[in-house]
Amino acid sequence: MDSVALNKVFHDHECSYYDERFGIVHDESSAAAAESEVTTLLGRALRPGEIVLDVGCGTGWFAAGLQRARPDLTVLGLDLSAGMLSKARAAGAGDLVQGDGTGLPFADATFDVVVGRGVLHHLPDPLSALIEWRRVMRPDGAVVLSSEPTPIVETHGAWLLKGLLALPGMRGGLPPEDEFWELAAMAANLHTFTAAELIGLCCDAGFGEIEIATSGFAETLAMTASYATHGHNPALARRVPWRRITSAGARADAWVWDRVLPSRWRHTLTGRLQP
């Protein structure tokens, strides 16, 4: 199975439990968080009437969240997975298109803002994707990148998973089908990026103004713990307030870890790209 087909099959399966495992609830709070995430990275408020494309929209964190928070925008979500699009629609997303992030079915200069949250690392050719995103962006527009993994997150995640699996109630093998999907989850993550590598890709894609920063530590560890615990002991996982823990991790990152940890220890890349 090639990497595109793998991601499609896996995400069609994962859509049924994605939000639960990551502690996502599509409500007014998450909508406000989605808007804040975009505007912070964009460096300005979204303007009434702007057209936003959410590439790899998944269950609708941006596609549904921005639509709820800002009904004065036109927000279009695109995803390879029909299952993910169904979940995004149920979460409140409006216009949705099934498609590949490296071959967008849109005319040149269509969108004011293109957003991608944790999607670039799933695409086999991230350079081609960035070129496409620049093509459909208007000359005065911007691309906003969020939650792309750095290499160290795999190391820290492996340490965390080893510790979790040593706990009572987490030991023992999974049924073969569940083991398959846990392995597929790892296989669907095709890339990690250092800041320098991502900046290089953005330069090669033709962007002139590139701002890339590293962030995240406690929040990503909390999400990793939630995902793994749901996979190995769902009954236990459902007794843990993962959403509050993840939110606390995000606050700890903003107040402490993003300020004191070396860049190479941070787990995600975010940024803004302009012509």
C-alpha positions in Angstrom: 0.0 0.0 0.0 1.4 3.4 -0.9 1.6 6.2 1.6 -1.4 8.1 0.2 -3.6 5.0 0.3 -2.3 4.1 3.8 -3.2 7.5 5.1 -6.7 7.4 3.5 -7.5 3.9 4.9 -6.1 4.7 8.4 -7.8 8.1 8.8 -11.1 6.6 7.6 -10.7 4.2 10.5 -9.3 6.7 13.0 -12.1 9.2 12.5 -14.3 7.2 14.8 -12.1 7.7 17.8 -9.9 10.7 16.9 -11.6 13.3 19.0 -12.0 11.1 22.0 -8.3 10.1 22.0 -7.2 13.7 21.7 -9.7 15.1 24.1 -11.4 17.3 21.5 -14.9 18.6 22.0 -16.3 20.8 19.3 -18.0 23.6 21.2 -17.7 27.4 21.7 -14.5 27.0 23.7 -12.7 25.0 21.0 -14.0 27.4 18.4 -12.5 30.4 20.2 -9.3 28.4 20.6 -9.1 27.6 16.9 -9.6 31.3 16.0 -7.0 32.4 18.5 -4.5 29.8 17.2 -4.9 31.1 13.6 -4.9 34.8 14.5 -1.8 34.5 16.7 0.2 32.7 14.0 -1.2 35.0 11.3 -0.2 38.1 13.3 -3.6 39.8 12.7 -7.3 39.3 13.1 -9.2 37.5 10.3 -11.1 40.1 8.3 -14.8 39.8 7.6 -15.4 38.1 4.2 -12.0 36.4 3.9 -11.9 33.0 2.4 -10.0 30.4 4.4 -8.9 26.9 3.2 -8.3 24.3 5.9 -6.1 21.6 4.2 -6.3 18.2 5.9 -9.2 19.4 8.0 -9.6 16.2 9.9 -12.6 16.2 12.2 -12.9 20.0 11.9 -10.7 21.7 14.5 -10.2 24.7 12.1 -12.9 24.0 9.5 -15.8 23.8 12.1 -14.2 25.9 14.8 -13.6 29.0 12.5 -17.0 28.6 11.0 -18.6 28.7 14.5 -16.4 31.5 15.8 -16.5 33.6 12.7 -19.7 33.1 10.6 -18.6 36.2 8.6 -15.8 34.1 7.0 -16.0 31.6 4.2 -14.3 28.5 5.5 -13.7 25.5 3.2 -12.3 22.2 4.5 -10.4 19.6 2.4 -9.4 16.1 3.5 -8.4 12.9 1.8 -10.6 10.9 4.2 -14.3 10.7 3.7 -14.7 9.5 7.3 -12.9 12.6 8.6 -15.1 14.9 6.4 -18.2 13.2 7.8 -17.0 14.0 11.4 -16.1 17.6 10.4 -19.6 18.1 8.9 -21.2 16.8 12.2 -18.9 19.2 14.1 -20.4 22.1 12.2 -18.1 22.6 9.2 -19.7 24.1 6.1 -18.2 23.6 2.7 -16.1 20.4 2.5 -14.2 18.8 -0.3 -12.6 15.4 -0.5 -9.1 15.7 -2.0 -5.4 15.5 -1.8 -3.3 18.2 -0.1 -0.7 18.0 -2.9 -3.2 18.5 -5.8 -5.8 21.0 -4.8 -8.9 21.3 -7.0 -9.0 25.1 -6.8 -8.0 27.9 -9.1 -4.9 30.1 -8.6 -5.2 32.9 -6.0 -8.5 31.7 -4.5 -7.9 32.0 -0.8 -6.9 34.7 1.6 -5.6 32.3 4.2 -4.6 28.7 3.9 -4.3 26.8 7.2 -2.8 23.4 7.9 -2.8 21.8 11.4 -0.6 18.7 11.6 -1.1 17.7 8.0 2.2 18.3 6.2 3.9 15.4 7.9 1.2 13.0 6.5 1.9 14.0 2.9 4.5 12.0 0.9 5.8 15.1 -0.9 5.6 18.1 1.5 7.4 20.4 -1.0 4.8 19.8 -3.7 2.1 20.5 -1.1 3.6 23.8 -0.1 3.9 24.8 -3.8 0.2 24.0 -4.2 -0.8 25.9 -1.1 1.2 29.0 -2.4 -0.5 28.6 -5.8 -4.1 28.9 -4.4 -3.1 31.7 -1.9 -3.8 35.2 -3.0 -0.8 37.6 -3.5 -1.5 39.3 -0.2 -2.5 36.2 1.6 -0.7 33.8 4.0 -0.3 30.2 4.8 -0.5 29.3 8.5 1.2 26.1 9.7 0.5 24.5 13.1 1.5 21.3 15.0 4.1 19.8 12.6 6.2 17.3 14.6 9.9 17.7 15.3 12.2 14.7 15.5 12.5 14.8 19.3 8.8 14.2 19.8 9.2 10.7 18.6 12.0 10.1 21.1 10.0 11.6 24.0 6.8 9.8 22.9 8.6 6.4 22.9 9.9 7.0 26.4 6.5 8.0 27.6 4.8 5.0 25.9 7.4 2.6 27.5 6.5 4.0 30.9 2.8 3.8 30.3 2.9 0.2 29.2 4.7 -0.8 32.4 1.7 0.4 34.5 -0.8 -2.1 35.9 -3.8 -2.3 33.5 -1.6 -1.3 30.5 0.4 -4.5 30.2 -0.2 -7.2 27.7 -0.6 -7.4 24.0 -3.5 -6.0 22.0 -5.8 -8.1 19.9 -4.3 -8.5 16.4 -6.7 -6.0 14.8 -6.1 -3.3 17.4 -2.4 -3.9 17.1 -2.6 -3.4 13.3 -4.3 0.0 13.7 -1.8 1.1 16.4 1.0 0.3 14.0 -0.8 2.0 11.1 -1.0 5.1 13.2 2.8 5.2 13.4 3.2 4.4 9.7 0.8 7.2 8.7 3.2 9.7 10.1 5.6 10.1 7.2 7.9 12.9 8.3 9.3 14.9 11.1 10.9 18.3 10.5 13.6 20.4 12.2 13.0 24.1 11.9 15.8 24.4 9.4 14.4 21.6 7.2 10.9 23.2 7.2 12.3 26.6 6.4 14.3 25.1 3.5 11.2 23.5 2.1 9.3 26.8 2.4 12.1 28.6 0.6 12.1 26.0 -2.2 8.3 26.4 -2.5 8.8 30.1 -3.3 7.7 31.8 -0.1 9.6 35.0 0.5 8.5 35.8 4.1 8.9 32.7 6.4 8.5 32.7 10.1 8.9 29.2 11.8 9.0 28.6 15.5 9.2 25.6 17.8 6.7 25.1 20.7 5.0 22.5 22.7 6.2 20.0 25.3 3.7 19.2 28.1 0.6 19.5 25.8 2.0 17.0 23.3 3.0 14.5 26.0 -0.5 14.7 27.4 -2.1 14.1 24.0 0.3 11.1 23.5 -0.6 9.7 26.8 -4.3 10.1 26.1 -4.0 8.4 22.6 -2.0 5.5 24.0 -4.2 4.9 27.0 -7.3 4.9 24.9 -5.7 2.4 22.7 -4.5 0.0 25.4 -7.1 0.5 28.2 -10.2 2.4 27.0 -12.1 1.9 30.3 -9.2 3.5 32.2 -8.8 6.3 29.6 -12.4 7.3 29.9 -12.0 8.0 33.6 -9.2 10.5 33.1 -10.0 14.2 32.4 -7.8 14.4 29.3 -9.2 17.7 28.1 -8.3 19.5 31.3 -4.9 17.8 31.4 -4.1 18.8 27.8 -5.3 22.4 28.5 -3.1 22.5 31.6 -0.2 21.3 29.5 -0.8 24.0 26.9 -0.7 26.6 29.6 2.5 25.2 31.1 4.1 25.3 27.7 3.1 29.0 27.2 4.2 30.1 30.6 7.2 27.9 31.2 8.4 25.2 28.7 8.4 27.3 25.5 10.5 29.9 27.3 13.1 27.7 29.1 13.5 24.5 27.0 16.0 24.5 24.2 14.4 24.7 20.8 15.6 21.1 20.0 13.5 19.8 22.9 10.2 21.3 21.7 7.8 19.0 19.9 6.0 21.0 17.2 6.7 23.6 14.5 4.3 26.5 13.8 4.6 29.3 11.3 3.4 31.9 8.9 4.4 31.9 5.2 3.9 34.8 2.8 5.0 35.6 -0.8 
